[in-house]
Amino acid sequence: MPTISWEPSMTTGIEALDNQHKQLITWLNDLLDAMSMGRGRAEVDGLLDKLGGYAVMHFGHEEDCMTKYNCPVAAKNATAHQEFIATFSNLREEFEKNGTSAHLVLRVESELMRWLTGHIKGTDSQLAPCVRHPIS
């Protein structure tokens, strides 16, 4: 089963954000594991709750940091976060209707795991130079 790991290329320059990314990755890996292993609906539901709530909190914090440090991708980042929330909501609705299915496991892998890795490396990491050399 695929998993993702935090890598140095994901550094944002802000330890709290990096730690939040690590937590999101852990819970996303846990979710995929629980779904792939056919664990109970209650366990998967609890992981979805944790992951969804934490993502919203994290996104707000990250967007505030990008604004504070005048990061040039701040608007792109906020838009991407809204798209993630919409995708997550769709996956959540599919789970509510059908439970865990092979199709849902594949969607979590392709739409959430790949998105998160690509987003952190491609967008969030662009905060690091802004933190090192802030524009006043």
trRosetta pair geometry for C-beta under 8 A, 3 or more apart (Angstrom, degrees):
i j d omega theta_ij theta_ji phi_ij phi_ji
1 32 6.5 161 170 136 120 108
1 33 6.5 125 114 -100 155 65
1 36 5.0 102 -113 137 139 175
2 32 7.4 -59 76 152 74 155
2 109 6.0 91 58 -143 125 117
2 113 6.8 126 113 134 117 163
3 29 4.6 42 -143 -129 101 115
3 32 7.2 -180 -99 72 67 135
3 33 7.8 16 -90 -57 108 102
4 25 5.5 -111 96 -149 101 104
4 28 7.0 -5 41 93 116 124
4 29 6.5 -143 41 -70 68 101
4 113 5.4 173 -25 -165 127 99
4 116 6.9 154 80 85 167 114
4 117 5.2 -134 -142 -69 142 118
5 25 6.8 100 -130 165 21 143
6 10 5.6 -110 -158 56 74 145
6 18 7.4 97 -164 -176 139 84
6 21 6.1 114 -110 115 115 104
6 22 4.8 -36 -42 -98 151 81
6 25 5.6 -168 -51 22 85 162
7 10 5.3 107 61 -6 67 102
7 121 7.8 12 63 -86 114 110
8 11 5.8 -9 -172 -28 55 112
9 121 5.5 21 127 -125 107 100
9 125 6.6 -25 160 -105 61 157
10 18 7.1 126 114 -130 94 86
10 21 6.1 -171 153 140 128 156
10 117 8.0 -82 -90 -146 123 59
10 120 4.5 9 -142 141 104 121
10 121 5.8 -62 -91 -75 71 68
10 124 7.1 19 -168 85 74 118
10 125 6.0 -118 -147 -73 29 110
11 18 6.0 -6 -128 -97 58 128
11 125 6.3 67 66 -128 51 91
11 128 5.6 63 114 -88 90 135
12 17 4.5 -48 62 96 152 133
12 18 5.7 -160 26 -60 95 81
12 21 7.5 149 -18 -22 120 137
12 62 7.7 -92 -143 -132 161 100
12 65 7.6 57 154 120 131 149
12 120 8.0 -85 -58 -160 100 84
12 124 5.3 -57 -91 157 110 93
12 125 6.2 -111 -88 -105 56 40
12 127 4.5 13 -165 68 87 123
12 128 5.7 -157 -175 -61 24 79
12 131 7.3 87 142 -15 67 143
13 127 5.7 -142 34 115 111 86
13 128 3.7 150 -38 -124 109 58
13 129 7.6 -149 -51 -14 148 22
13 130 7.4 179 51 61 156 68
13 131 3.4 164 130 50 139 144
13 132 6.2 -113 -131 -36 138 81
14 17 4.3 60 85 13 107 112
14 18 6.8 171 85 -13 54 85
14 65 5.7 -72 -23 -150 168 151
14 127 6.8 -44 0 128 108 133
14 131 6.0 -159 -50 -100 83 153
15 18 5.6 -58 -147 39 33 112
15 19 6.2 33 156 -19 68 106
16 19 5.7 -54 -148 37 30 111
16 20 6.4 32 152 -20 63 105
16 61 7.2 -100 125 161 118 140
17 20 5.5 -52 -148 36 34 112
17 21 6.4 39 151 -21 65 101
17 58 7.6 111 -136 -162 68 92
17 61 6.9 -171 -91 118 85 110
17 62 5.6 100 -127 -98 119 88
17 65 6.3 -80 -58 19 136 167
17 124 7.2 -169 158 -173 128 119
17 127 7.4 -7 86 81 167 156
18 21 5.6 -49 -151 33 33 114
18 22 6.6 37 149 -21 63 102
19 22 5.5 -49 -150 33 35 115
19 23 6.6 36 151 -19 65 102
20 23 5.6 -51 -150 35 35 112
20 24 6.4 38 151 -19 66 103
20 54 7.6 -176 -159 171 92 100
20 58 4.5 158 166 -121 134 114
20 61 6.9 152 -43 72 169 140
20 62 7.6 -139 82 -55 145 104
21 24 5.7 -52 -148 36 33 112
21 25 6.3 35 153 -20 65 105
21 58 7.7 135 -65 -166 51 141
21 120 5.6 97 -142 -120 135 137
21 124 7.2 146 -85 129 135 163
22 25 5.7 -55 -150 36 30 113
22 26 6.4 34 152 -22 64 105
23 26 5.6 -51 -148 34 33 113
23 27 6.4 23 158 -11 66 107
23 54 6.6 -113 122 175 120 146
24 27 6.1 -61 -147 42 28 103
24 28 6.1 28 156 -19 66 110
24 51 7.1 93 -142 -144 69 81
24 54 6.5 -171 -88 117 79 119
24 55 6.3 89 -119 -89 118 80
24 58 6.4 -54 -57 -5 125 172
24 116 6.5 -162 132 -150 121 139
25 28 5.8 -57 -143 38 28 110
25 29 6.3 29 156 -18 64 106
25 116 6.9 170 -89 135 73 139
26 29 5.9 -58 -152 37 27 110
26 30 6.3 28 150 -20 64 108
27 30 5.2 -49 -143 36 37 116
27 31 6.3 43 153 -24 66 100
27 47 6.3 170 -172 -161 90 88
27 50 5.7 -136 -145 111 142 115
27 51 4.7 -179 131 -86 127 91
27 54 6.8 107 25 48 162 149
28 31 5.5 -46 -147 31 33 114
28 32 6.5 30 155 -15 63 103
28 51 6.3 107 -74 -129 65 133
28 108 7.8 177 -165 175 86 102
28 112 6.1 -162 -144 137 121 118
28 113 6.0 153 153 -92 128 77
28 116 6.3 -133 -48 9 173 164
29 32 5.9 -56 -148 38 31 108
29 33 6.2 33 153 -20 65 109
30 33 5.6 -57 -147 38 29 114
30 34 6.2 29 156 -19 65 107
30 47 5.7 -154 111 -130 104 131
31 34 5.9 -56 -146 36 28 108
31 35 6.3 22 157 -14 64 109
31 44 7.0 85 -148 -143 75 72
31 47 4.4 169 -92 141 83 134
31 48 6.8 100 -125 -68 126 61
31 51 6.0 -14 -50 -39 140 152
31 108 6.5 -138 121 -167 113 144
32 35 5.8 -58 -145 41 30 108
32 36 5.9 27 158 -18 66 112
32 105 6.9 98 -148 -153 74 81
32 108 5.5 -178 -93 119 86 128
32 109 6.2 90 -126 -76 130 79
32 113 6.8 18 -57 -59 145 130
33 36 5.9 -58 -141 40 25 108
33 37 6.0 11 164 -8 64 116
34 37 6.2 -65 -140 45 23 102
34 39 4.2 -67 -161 40 79 133
34 43 5.3 -147 -156 124 136 114
34 44 5.2 178 123 -84 124 75
34 47 5.9 166 29 -7 152 155
35 38 7.8 34 176 -68 30 30
35 39 7.5 -63 -61 36 23 89
35 44 5.8 86 -78 -116 78 124
35 100 4.7 -172 -145 -138 83 127
35 104 6.7 -119 -164 107 139 104
35 105 4.9 176 128 -97 120 91
35 108 6.4 112 42 21 162 157
36 105 5.6 107 -80 -141 71 136
38 100 6.9 -177 -118 91 50 140
39 43 4.6 -54 136 69 122 143
39 44 6.4 150 84 -45 95 89
40 43 4.9 97 65 5 82 100
40 44 7.2 -155 99 0 44 87
41 44 5.9 -61 -148 42 33 107
41 45 5.8 36 155 -23 69 111
41 99 6.0 -70 -99 -129 109 100
41 100 7.5 -154 -97 -9 67 97
42 45 5.6 -54 -142 38 28 115
42 46 6.3 32 157 -21 63 106
43 46 5.8 -54 -149 34 29 112
43 47 6.5 27 153 -16 63 106
44 47 5.7 -56 -150 38 32 111
44 48 6.4 36 151 -21 66 105
44 95 6.8 -148 135 -160 123 134
44 100 5.8 -154 -87 -58 170 118
45 48 5.7 -53 -149 35 31 113
45 49 6.5 34 151 -21 63 104
45 95 7.5 169 -89 140 70 129
46 49 5.6 -51 -151 33 32 114
46 50 6.5 30 154 -16 65 104
47 50 5.7 -52 -146 38 33 110
47 51 6.0 29 158 -16 67 111
48 51 5.9 -58 -140 42 27 108
48 52 5.9 24 163 -17 64 113
48 92 5.7 132 -177 -113 133 95
48 95 6.5 -160 -76 71 158 164
49 52 6.2 -61 -143 39 22 107
49 53 6.2 13 165 -10 61 114
50 53 6.3 -67 -148 42 22 104
50 54 5.9 14 163 -13 63 117
51 54 6.1 -62 -141 42 23 107
51 55 6.1 27 160 -25 62 109
51 88 7.7 -152 120 -148 106 130
52 55 5.9 -55 -146 31 26 112
52 56 6.8 24 158 -16 61 104
52 88 5.8 155 -108 154 91 134
52 92 6.8 31 -76 -74 143 140
53 56 6.0 -56 -154 33 31 109
53 57 6.6 27 152 -14 65 107
54 57 5.7 -56 -150 40 35 111
54 58 6.0 35 154 -20 68 109
55 58 5.7 -57 -144 40 29 112
55 59 6.1 33 157 -24 65 106
55 84 7.0 -130 173 127 135 125
55 85 7.2 173 118 -89 122 79
55 88 6.9 170 69 -67 161 169
56 59 5.9 -51 -144 32 27 112
56 60 6.8 29 156 -18 60 104
56 85 6.9 71 -88 -106 87 120
57 60 6.0 -59 -158 33 30 111
57 61 6.6 24 152 -14 65 108
58 61 5.7 -60 -150 39 33 110
58 62 6.0 29 156 -17 69 110
59 62 5.7 -57 -142 40 29 110
59 63 6.1 30 158 -20 65 108
59 81 4.2 122 -148 -152 130 137
59 84 7.7 -174 -86 65 137 129
59 85 7.6 -62 -13 -53 168 113
60 63 5.9 -56 -145 36 27 110
60 64 6.5 30 155 -20 62 106
61 64 5.8 -55 -153 34 30 113
61 65 6.6 29 151 -18 64 105
62 65 5.6 -53 -150 35 34 112
62 66 6.4 34 153 -20 66 104
62 77 7.0 -123 130 162 111 133
62 81 7.7 166 73 -79 122 138
62 124 6.7 -48 -159 -124 135 106
62 127 7.8 -115 -163 -55 87 157
63 66 5.7 -51 -146 35 33 111
63 67 6.5 34 154 -17 64 105
63 74 6.9 97 -151 -163 67 87
63 77 6.5 179 -99 110 75 113
63 78 5.3 72 -121 -89 124 93
63 81 6.9 -75 -58 0 117 159
64 67 5.8 -57 -151 37 30 111
64 68 6.2 33 152 -23 66 108
65 68 5.5 -53 -144 36 32 115
65 69 6.2 5 165 4 67 111
65 71 7.8 37 119 -13 72 132
65 127 6.4 37 124 -153 112 144
65 131 8.0 -9 175 -80 109 110
66 69 6.5 -69 -141 51 25 93
66 71 4.0 -76 -154 40 80 129
66 73 7.1 -86 -153 81 133 69
66 74 3.9 159 137 -107 118 90
66 77 5.7 172 -62 51 172 153
66 78 8.0 -147 69 -44 144 89
66 127 5.9 -94 -95 -100 78 112
66 130 7.7 66 -138 78 57 160
67 70 7.6 23 -176 -74 30 37
67 71 7.7 -56 -47 27 22 89
67 74 5.6 107 -71 -149 59 147
69 127 6.4 90 73 -159 144 86
69 130 4.0 107 144 137 116 114
69 131 5.5 -41 -125 -75 155 59
69 134 5.6 -100 -139 -113 79 95
70 74 7.8 -87 -162 -28 25 135
70 130 6.2 -165 72 -154 66 122
70 134 7.2 112 29 -158 105 73
70 135 4.9 -66 64 52 151 111
71 74 4.9 123 75 -54 89 88
71 77 7.5 23 104 -7 130 142
71 126 6.2 115 -168 114 112 93
71 127 5.0 -38 -100 -105 145 70
71 130 4.5 -107 -89 -17 76 168
72 126 7.1 -85 57 153 86 129
72 130 7.8 -172 -3 -74 72 127
73 76 4.6 -59 -166 51 78 117
73 77 5.4 89 130 -34 88 98
73 123 5.4 -157 145 -153 145 82
73 126 4.9 66 14 83 136 148
73 127 8.0 -99 55 -58 106 69
74 77 5.6 -57 -148 33 26 115
74 78 6.6 26 156 -19 63 104
75 78 5.8 -51 -149 33 33 110
75 79 6.5 33 153 -17 64 105
76 79 5.8 -57 -152 37 31 112
76 80 6.3 33 151 -21 65 107
76 123 6.4 -142 112 -131 109 122
77 80 5.7 -55 -148 36 30 112
77 81 6.5 34 153 -23 64 103
77 123 5.2 155 -94 163 86 126
77 124 7.0 105 -125 -80 122 62
78 81 5.6 -51 -151 31 32 114
78 82 6.8 33 151 -18 63 102
79 82 5.8 -54 -154 33 34 111
79 83 6.6 34 149 -18 65 105
80 83 5.5 -54 -151 37 35 114
80 84 6.4 39 150 -22 67 102
80 119 5.9 158 157 -130 140 119
80 123 6.2 -169 22 -13 164 175
81 84 5.6 -50 -149 33 34 113
81 85 6.5 34 152 -19 65 103
82 85 5.7 -51 -149 35 33 112
82 86 6.5 34 152 -19 64 104
83 86 5.7 -53 -149 35 33 112
83 87 6.3 32 153 -17 66 106
84 87 5.7 -56 -148 39 32 110
84 88 6.1 33 153 -20 67 107
84 112 7.9 91 -153 -122 93 71
84 115 6.3 161 -106 140 98 140
84 116 7.9 87 -130 -77 134 73
84 119 7.4 -10 -68 -62 133 166
85 88 5.6 -51 -143 38 30 113
85 89 6.3 34 154 -22 63 105
86 89 5.7 -53 -149 34 29 113
86 90 6.6 31 152 -19 63 104
87 90 5.7 -54 -152 34 32 112
87 91 6.5 30 151 -16 65 105
87 111 5.4 -156 -180 164 131 121
87 112 7.1 178 123 -76 121 75
87 115 7.2 126 77 -29 163 171
88 91 5.7 -55 -150 38 32 110
88 92 6.2 36 151 -23 66 106
88 112 7.0 82 -91 -100 82 113
89 92 5.5 -52 -146 35 32 115
89 93 6.4 34 153 -20 64 103
90 93 5.7 -52 -149 34 32 112
90 94 6.5 33 151 -19 64 103
91 94 5.6 -52 -150 34 34 113
91 95 6.5 36 150 -19 65 103
91 104 6.8 117 -157 -151 87 91
91 107 5.9 -177 -109 120 106 125
91 108 6.4 108 -156 -81 144 76
91 111 7.0 -178 -64 84 128 135
91 112 7.1 -23 -29 -46 168 122
92 95 5.6 -53 -152 35 33 112
92 96 6.4 35 150 -22 65 104
93 96 5.5 -50 -147 33 34 114
93 97 6.4 26 156 -13 65 107
94 97 6.0 -61 -148 41 30 106
94 98 5.9 -29 174 31 68 111
94 101 7.9 -92 155 29 107 115
94 103 8.0 -109 173 106 139 107
94 104 5.6 176 120 -100 123 109
94 107 7.4 41 65 58 162 159
95 98 7.0 -83 -126 59 19 72
95 99 6.6 26 -164 -138 59 15
95 100 6.8 14 -131 -72 90 55
95 104 6.1 109 -79 -150 77 151
98 101 5.4 -22 133 -27 123 127
98 104 7.0 178 86 -42 117 129
100 104 5.8 -130 -147 71 49 135
100 105 6.8 53 -172 -53 93 93
101 104 4.7 98 51 4 77 100
101 105 7.1 -137 94 -5 42 84
102 105 5.6 -51 -150 34 35 114
102 106 6.5 34 153 -17 65 105
103 106 5.9 -58 -153 37 30 110
103 107 6.4 29 151 -19 65 106
104 107 5.5 -53 -147 37 35 112
104 108 6.4 38 154 -22 67 101
105 108 5.8 -51 -150 33 31 111
105 109 6.5 29 152 -16 63 107
106 109 5.7 -56 -149 39 32 112
106 110 6.0 12 161 -4 69 112
107 110 6.1 -62 -134 48 28 96
107 111 5.1 -7 180 12 70 122
107 112 7.7 63 135 -6 65 93
108 111 6.9 -56 -108 53 14 88
108 112 5.1 -27 -162 29 56 125
108 113 6.8 61 142 -19 66 98
109 112 7.4 0 -44 50 6 83
109 113 5.2 -26 -151 25 42 130
109 114 7.3 52 149 -20 56 95
110 113 7.3 5 -42 47 10 91
110 114 5.6 -11 -160 10 40 129
111 114 7.1 -5 -68 45 7 98
111 115 6.0 6 169 -19 44 123
112 115 5.8 -60 -139 38 20 111
112 116 6.2 18 164 -20 61 108
113 116 6.0 -55 -146 33 26 108
113 117 6.5 20 159 -11 62 108
114 117 6.0 -57 -147 41 31 108
114 118 6.0 25 159 -12 67 114
115 118 6.0 -66 -145 45 25 106
115 119 5.7 24 160 -22 66 115
116 119 5.8 -57 -139 38 25 110
116 120 6.3 22 163 -17 63 107
117 120 6.2 -57 -147 35 25 106
117 121 6.3 10 162 -5 62 114
118 121 6.1 -66 -143 47 26 103
118 122 5.4 2 169 0 67 124
119 122 6.2 -64 -124 50 20 97
119 123 5.3 -32 -168 32 63 116
119 124 6.4 60 138 -14 74 103
120 123 7.4 -52 -94 54 9 75
120 124 4.6 -35 -139 41 50 130
120 125 6.5 72 154 -35 59 91
121 124 7.7 24 -12 48 16 89
121 125 5.7 4 -150 -8 31 135
122 125 7.2 88 18 31 8 105
122 126 7.9 -7 147 -27 38 107
123 126 6.0 -57 -169 14 33 115
124 127 6.1 -33 180 2 52 114
125 128 5.8 -16 -176 -6 61 116
126 129 7.1 -42 -170 28 51 100
126 130 7.4 48 141 -11 66 111
127 130 5.4 -69 -161 43 47 115
127 131 6.0 46 148 -26 81 106
128 131 5.9 -57 -148 33 30 109
128 132 6.5 24 158 -14 65 108
129 132 5.6 -55 -144 40 36 111
129 133 6.1 -21 172 32 72 103
130 133 7.1 -80 -133 65 21 67
130 134 6.4 55 168 -100 64 59
130 135 7.6 -53 -146 1 82 89
131 134 6.9 4 -140 -62 23 90
